């Protein structure tokens, strides 16, 4: 697996990796991570098509999901500590 691109974003670390004829989109925020896989055959213009997938609407849902993930983990952690 190798990193082929990193996209600047104020709230996330976004890395595009390539492995086994798939693009792997890795989005990190703190100790949380979301990963999406796209087959190279499913996009027309290689990594440029992957960049197009990462539009504003998609990144808004990623942000919401991070908030939900953080809450879910915090709730579980609190149950564990009681």
Secondary structure, DSSP 4 states (H G I P E B T S, - for coil): -EEEEEE--SS-EEEEEEETTEEEEEEEETTEEEEEEEEGGG-SSTHHHHHHHS-HHHHHHHHHHHHHHHHHHHHHHHHHT-
